[in-house]
Amino acid sequence: MDTSDTLAAFAALSQATRLDTFRLLVRHEPEGLSAGEIARQLDVPHNTMSAHLGVLARAGLVVSRRQSRSIIYRASLERMRDTIGFLVRDCCAGHPELCQPLLQELVPCPPSDKEPSS
């Protein structure tokens, strides 16, 4: 990950619909959503959503796969991890303890209270 890649990711996320789209896809990992369902949930015209998904895809923030007649989109969590990693790589000038509050906020979701199904 370099400065150019990081700027592309932030540029793609700097528009409200694209940011909402990425956040929606994160919530639907790992299954993903079809473009039509994303447009429906965000109340965005299909052709507009297609353009937004193209911007996110070019920035590497979403990936897609064909499933029958639909294209299913997923958030690229690896790309987001790389972007965040680029930002904090040199965290606190060699004093990682100063970055501990930030790192605590980046801890993944707490485990679910649901029992695993067998």
N, C-alpha and C positions, 0 to 999 in steps of 0.2 A: 504494500500500500504506500502510495506516495502522495505528495501535496495535490497533484492534479486529480487523482482518484478521489481523494477526500473532498475536494471542492466540487467535483461532479455529484457526489452523493448528497452533499448539503444543498447544492443548487436544485437537485431533483426534489428534495424534501422542503424546499423553501416556499412552496405553494400549498395552500390549505387543503385542497382536494387530494393532492398527492400525499401529503402527510397523513391525512385521514385514511387514505387507501392503504398505506404501509402499515399503520397501526391496526387497521381492521384485519389485514392479512396476518399480522403477528398473532392476533387473538385466535385466528383459525389455523394455526400450525398444529400438526403437519399436513392436514388434509387440503388446505387451500380453498379457494373459491373460484367459481367461473366469473368471467368478465361481466356477464349479465347480472349475476347475483351481487357483485361488488357495486355495480351501477345502481341496482335496485336499493340496496341497503344504504347507500350514500345519497340517493335521490339525484343522480347525475345522468344526463343523457348518454346513451350507449356510445355514440361516436366521440363524445367528449372524454368519456372514461377510457376509450381505446387510446386516445392521444396521451392521456396521463399515464396509462400503463406502459406505453412506449417509452416515455421519458424515464420512468422508474427502471424499466428493463435495460435501457442503454447505460444507466448509471450502475447497473449490477445489483440493484436493490430488490428486484423481483425476478423470479424464474417462472417459466411456464412449461406446461406439457399438455399435449392433446389427449383428451379422454372422450372417445366417441366423437360427437359433433361439437363438443365444447373445448375451450382452452381453459385449463385450471391454472390459476396464478398462486404462487406462494411467496412469502417474504424470504429474502435471502438473509438469514440470520448470521451466516458466516461473513457476508459483506458488512453487515452492521457491526459485528464484533471487530472486524478489521478496522473499520472507521473509528470506532471508539478506542480501540487499541492504539491507533495512530495518534489520537489526541492525548492520550495519557502515558504514552511510552516513556517519556522522560519526566514522569510525574515528580513534582516537588524537588527538583534538582538533587536527586540522590537521597532524599529523605522520605522513603516510602511511608513511614508512619504518619506523615502529614496528609497523605492521600487516603488514609483509612476511611474517613467518613464518606468520601466519594465511592470507594470500592464497596462499602457496605450497601450503598444505594443500588449498586449494580448486581447484587446477589439475585439469582433467579427467584421466581415465584416460590413462596413457601409450599411445602408438600400439601397435597389435597387431604382433606379429612375423610374422603371416600375410601372405602375398603376396595382393594383391587379385586376385579371380578375374576373368578376361576373357571 
